[in-house]
Amino acid sequence: MTAKATALLGRAARLGLAILVQAAACLGPGAAWAAPEMPPFSDNGDSIAVVTGNSRYKQTVPVDDANNDAEAMRSYLVQRLGDGNASVFVLKDATLDGFDRAFGTGRNPQSGRLWLVISRVATR
């Protein structure tokens, strides 16, 4: 993996963490207040996001709003990332096979869609 691709993965991880923290803050004890409006990220050309929404599980009851929540998060990310619609992947009710198609496998990470996108961005 090139240094640029490694940096992009690190940046994607930081973006994901920032969004999770922001979402947790909105869902915390003071959830009745609205989150402040934030401007789109200014440096977003290389941003990539993967959103998962699983409503069906073998070992527990269905999660009715998981897919709607994933679409809402996708919409939020597209808005925050600007024109990065193609770089926001949504996995709904993903199985292991679905995750492998998105992320690749441990033996072959290059087989995943995410690897292809990162490779294209890293060679710009």
Backbone as CSV, one residue per row, in Angstrom:
resi,resn,N_x,N_y,N_z,CA_x,CA_y,CA_z,C_x,C_y,C_z
1,MET,0.855,-1.166,0.000,0.000,0.000,0.000,0.899,1.226,0.000
2,THR,0.574,2.196,-0.827,1.392,3.395,-0.911,1.180,4.281,0.309
3,ALA,2.091,5.211,0.496,1.964,6.137,1.632,0.695,6.964,1.514
4,LYS,0.333,7.367,0.279,-0.880,8.166,0.097,-2.128,7.349,0.437
5,ALA,-2.144,6.073,0.027,-3.292,5.211,0.337,-3.405,5.004,1.846
6,THR,-2.259,4.814,2.527,-2.266,4.661,3.983,-2.793,5.923,4.651
7,ALA,-2.371,7.076,4.156,-2.854,8.347,4.710,-4.353,8.501,4.490
8,LEU,-4.840,8.064,3.322,-6.277,8.146,3.043,-7.077,7.256,3.978
9,LEU,-6.577,6.048,4.243,-7.266,5.160,5.183,-7.307,5.781,6.573
10,GLY,-6.192,6.384,7.002,-6.171,7.053,8.301,-7.161,8.202,8.354
11,ARG,-7.240,8.947,7.252,-8.173,10.077,7.193,-9.616,9.582,7.232
12,ALA,-9.899,8.493,6.517,-11.243,7.915,6.529,-11.610,7.452,7.936
13,ALA,-10.653,6.863,8.644,-10.911,6.416,10.020,-11.200,7.604,10.924
14,ARG,-10.432,8.682,10.774,-10.676,9.884,11.602,-12.039,10.479,11.307
15,LEU,-12.423,10.525,10.020,-13.736,11.043,9.633,-14.834,10.195,10.254
16,GLY,-14.681,8.871,10.172,-15.677,7.974,10.759,-15.812,8.177,12.251
17,LEU,-14.682,8.328,12.941,-14.710,8.566,14.380,-15.375,9.894,14.697
18,ALA,-15.058,10.925,13.930,-15.667,12.243,14.175,-17.177,12.181,14.010
19,ILE,-17.641,11.445,13.012,-19.080,11.348,12.783,-19.744,10.520,13.876
20,LEU,-19.108,9.440,14.318,-19.665,8.650,15.415,-19.758,9.474,16.688
21,VAL,-18.731,10.255,16.987,-18.755,11.100,18.180,-19.868,12.126,18.068
22,GLN,-20.005,12.719,16.885,-21.059,13.712,16.681,-22.437,13.070,16.823
23,ALA,-22.611,11.883,16.256,-23.895,11.188,16.371,-24.185,10.810,17.812
24,ALA,-23.173,10.355,18.546,-23.360,10.000,19.953,-23.752,11.220,20.773
25,ALA,-23.163,12.351,20.464,-23.496,13.576,21.195,-24.949,13.963,20.954
26,CYS,-25.422,13.753,19.728,-26.813,14.084,19.410,-27.793,13.126,20.069
27,LEU,-27.370,11.897,20.319,-28.262,10.894,20.893,-28.143,10.802,22.410
28,GLY,-27.219,11.550,22.979,-26.970,11.495,24.418,-28.091,12.111,25.233
29,PRO,-27.831,12.372,26.527,-28.858,12.862,27.442,-29.600,14.109,26.969
30,GLY,-28.985,15.002,26.264,-29.655,16.226,25.819,-30.157,16.114,24.403
31,ALA,-30.635,14.958,23.973,-30.970,14.706,22.572,-32.081,15.602,22.038
32,ALA,-32.834,16.282,22.899,-33.924,17.116,22.425,-33.421,18.366,21.700
33,TRP,-32.220,18.810,21.976,-31.698,19.994,21.301,-31.153,19.624,19.934
34,ALA,-31.207,20.557,19.026,-30.716,20.306,17.669,-29.217,20.552,17.601
35,ALA,-28.538,19.724,16.844,-27.102,19.912,16.652,-26.874,21.189,15.860
36,PRO,-25.806,21.924,16.154,-25.548,23.149,15.405,-25.254,22.835,13.940
37,GLU,-25.674,23.726,13.062,-25.406,23.559,11.630,-23.918,23.729,11.387
38,MET,-23.342,22.767,10.679,-21.914,22.827,10.415,-21.696,22.941,8.914
39,PRO,-20.712,23.734,8.496,-20.432,23.850,7.065,-19.831,22.560,6.531
40,PRO,-19.927,22.317,5.215,-19.292,21.126,4.636,-17.789,21.148,4.892
41,PHE,-17.184,19.959,4.926,-15.741,19.876,5.080,-15.089,20.600,3.921
42,SER,-14.060,21.376,4.192,-13.433,22.145,3.127,-12.489,21.295,2.286
43,ASP,-11.860,20.303,2.872,-10.924,19.451,2.144,-11.501,18.049,2.084
44,ASN,-12.383,17.813,1.119,-13.112,16.552,1.100,-12.914,15.733,-0.167
45,GLY,-12.031,16.153,-1.038,-11.887,15.478,-2.316,-11.506,14.013,-2.207
46,ASP,-10.814,13.633,-1.142,-10.366,12.252,-0.990,-11.173,11.478,0.047
47,SER,-12.281,12.035,0.504,-13.058,11.401,1.570,-13.838,10.195,1.060
48,ILE,-13.868,9.165,1.894,-14.588,7.933,1.591,-15.311,7.507,2.867
49,ALA,-16.541,7.039,2.733,-17.285,6.582,3.906,-18.022,5.287,3.571
50,VAL,-18.121,4.412,4.560,-18.907,3.189,4.451,-19.914,3.213,5.592
51,VAL,-21.183,3.113,5.250,-22.266,3.136,6.237,-22.956,1.780,6.192
52,THR,-23.174,1.177,7.353,-23.882,-0.098,7.403,-25.197,0.060,8.152
53,GLY,-26.198,-0.626,7.679,-27.499,-0.656,8.343,-28.043,-2.073,8.284
54,ASN,-27.956,-2.787,9.373,-28.445,-4.165,9.419,-29.714,-4.227,10.255
55,SER,-30.794,-4.606,9.612,-32.066,-4.709,10.325,-32.412,-6.152,10.672
56,ARG,-31.738,-7.101,10.036,-32.029,-8.516,10.282,-30.788,-9.211,10.831
57,TYR,-30.983,-9.911,11.914,-29.918,-10.693,12.535,-30.461,-12.089,12.830
58,LYS,-29.601,-13.090,12.789,-30.024,-14.448,13.097,-30.280,-14.640,14.590
59,GLN,-29.517,-13.967,15.424,-29.529,-14.223,16.860,-30.390,-13.265,17.681
60,THR,-31.069,-12.327,17.055,-31.853,-11.369,17.838,-33.029,-10.847,17.018
61,VAL,-33.798,-9.976,17.606,-34.983,-9.432,16.946,-34.577,-8.422,15.873
62,PRO,-35.453,-8.188,14.891,-35.143,-7.204,13.844,-34.999,-5.792,14.417
63,VAL,-34.198,-4.998,13.757,-34.009,-3.588,14.107,-34.717,-2.797,13.009
64,ASP,-35.938,-2.363,13.297,-36.820,-1.811,12.273,-36.245,-0.632,11.493
65,ASP,-35.571,0.286,12.140,-35.148,1.518,11.476,-33.705,1.506,10.995
66,ALA,-33.021,0.388,11.056,-31.588,0.363,10.719,-31.322,0.805,9.281
67,ASN,-32.100,0.329,8.326,-31.865,0.717,6.936,-32.206,2.181,6.689
68,ASN,-33.272,2.671,7.313,-33.603,4.094,7.195,-32.514,4.955,7.827
69,ASP,-31.978,4.510,8.960,-30.894,5.243,9.611,-29.659,5.288,8.721
70,ALA,-29.364,4.184,8.045,-28.208,4.146,7.146,-28.401,5.125,5.989
71,GLU,-29.602,5.187,5.436,-29.873,6.150,4.352,-29.775,7.589,4.852
72,ALA,-30.266,7.830,6.073,-30.163,9.175,6.648,-28.696,9.564,6.844
73,MET,-27.875,8.624,7.311,-26.451,8.903,7.486,-25.786,9.134,6.138
74,ARG,-26.170,8.354,5.123,-25.631,8.562,3.777,-25.952,9.973,3.289
75,SER,-27.196,10.393,3.452,-27.598,11.742,3.033,-26.797,12.805,3.764
76,TYR,-26.618,12.618,5.067,-25.835,13.556,5.866,-24.394,13.632,5.351
77,LEU,-23.790,12.472,5.095,-22.403,12.452,4.631,-22.256,13.082,3.257
78,VAL,-23.182,12.795,2.342,-23.122,13.397,1.012,-23.203,14.914,1.141
79,GLN,-24.077,15.392,2.019,-24.201,16.836,2.242,-22.909,17.403,2.826
80,ARG,-22.333,16.721,3.818,-21.121,17.217,4.480,-19.890,17.089,3.590
81,LEU,-19.854,16.049,2.737,-18.691,15.843,1.882,-18.805,16.606,0.565
82,GLY,-19.947,17.209,0.312,-20.116,17.937,-0.940,-20.456,16.991,-2.067
83,ASP,-19.664,17.020,-3.123,-19.996,16.214,-4.291,-19.478,14.785,-4.204
84,GLY,-19.195,14.279,-3.027,-18.629,12.944,-2.879,-19.636,11.821,-2.855
85,ASN,-20.757,11.955,-3.565,-21.799,10.935,-3.549,-21.260,9.551,-3.896
86,ALA,-20.374,9.460,-4.883,-19.866,8.157,-5.289,-18.940,7.546,-4.244
87,SER,-18.454,8.344,-3.306,-17.519,7.832,-2.314,-18.195,7.484,-0.990
88,VAL,-19.520,7.440,-0.964,-20.258,7.015,0.225,-20.954,5.694,-0.117
89,PHE,-20.479,4.621,0.489,-21.039,3.295,0.255,-22.032,2.972,1.362
90,VAL,-23.164,2.385,1.007,-24.155,1.958,1.991,-24.330,0.452,1.869
91,LEU,-24.154,-0.237,2.984,-24.381,-1.683,3.041,-25.616,-1.913,3.892
92,LYS,-26.644,-2.500,3.299,-27.872,-2.798,4.031,-27.991,-4.295,4.211
93,ASP,-28.288,-4.700,5.434,-28.442,-6.118,5.773,-27.285,-6.942,5.202
94,ALA,-26.103,-6.447,5.410,-24.906,-7.064,4.833,-24.554,-8.369,5.542
95,THR,-24.259,-9.349,4.735,-23.752,-10.624,5.228,-22.228,-10.564,5.168
96,LEU,-21.574,-11.626,5.595,-20.120,-11.676,5.481,-19.696,-11.496,4.027
97,ASP,-20.442,-12.101,3.109,-20.143,-11.955,1.688,-20.244,-10.487,1.252
98,GLY,-21.247,-9.780,1.750,-21.401,-8.360,1.439,-20.243,-7.524,1.961
99,PHE,-19.792,-7.832,3.180,-18.646,-7.127,3.738,-17.385,-7.443,2.935
100,ASP,-17.235,-8.698,2.510,-16.076,-9.075,1.697,-16.072,-8.325,0.363
101,ARG,-17.261,-8.169,-0.248,-17.326,-7.426,-1.512,-16.963,-5.960,-1.301
102,ALA,-17.326,-5.398,-0.160,-17.024,-3.990,0.108,-15.579,-3.781,0.555
103,PHE,-15.112,-4.598,1.506,-13.802,-4.379,2.118,-12.706,-5.304,1.602
104,GLY,-13.071,-6.323,0.839,-12.101,-7.335,0.453,-11.965,-8.345,1.582
105,THR,-11.120,-9.322,1.374,-10.904,-10.341,2.399,-9.523,-10.162,3.015
106,GLY,-9.274,-10.856,4.098,-7.961,-10.793,4.726,-6.862,-11.264,3.796
107,ARG,-7.161,-12.253,3.005,-6.171,-12.770,2.047,-6.095,-11.943,0.775
108,ASN,-7.179,-11.232,0.444,-7.216,-10.476,-0.803,-7.970,-9.155,-0.609
109,PRO,-7.383,-8.185,0.095,-8.073,-6.910,0.304,-8.325,-6.156,-1.005
110,GLN,-7.523,-6.442,-2.032,-7.691,-5.767,-3.315,-8.983,-6.156,-4.023
111,SER,-9.666,-7.194,-3.549,-10.906,-7.627,-4.188,-12.105,-6.776,-3.775
112,GLY,-11.949,-5.892,-2.807,-13.066,-5.086,-2.331,-13.249,-3.785,-3.087
113,ARG,-14.485,-3.295,-3.127,-14.796,-2.013,-3.772,-14.020,-0.877,-3.129
114,LEU,-13.851,-0.929,-1.812,-13.151,0.132,-1.104,-11.710,0.252,-1.590
115,TRP,-11.047,-0.870,-1.809,-9.672,-0.857,-2.306,-9.600,-0.170,-3.664
116,LEU,-10.572,-0.473,-4.538,-10.580,0.130,-5.867,-10.725,1.645,-5.790
117,VAL,-11.610,2.116,-4.920,-11.812,3.557,-4.780,-10.558,4.215,-4.201
118,ILE,-9.991,3.611,-3.172,-8.786,4.179,-2.567,-7.645,4.191,-3.577
119,SER,-7.515,3.147,-4.376,-6.476,3.098,-5.391,-6.631,4.219,-6.411
120,ARG,-7.862,4.466,-6.835,-8.112,5.561,-7.803,-7.763,6.908,-7.205
121,VAL,-8.171,7.137,-5.944,-7.892,8.402,-5.279,-6.388,8.579,-5.055
122,ALA,-5.713,7.499,-4.691,-4.279,7.584,-4.393,-3.445,7.860,-5.633
123,THR,-3.951,7.521,-6.813,-3.174,7.748,-8.035,-3.487,9.064,-8.715
124,ARG,-4.336,9.877,-8.126,-4.648,11.186,-8.722,-3.470,12.105,-8.651
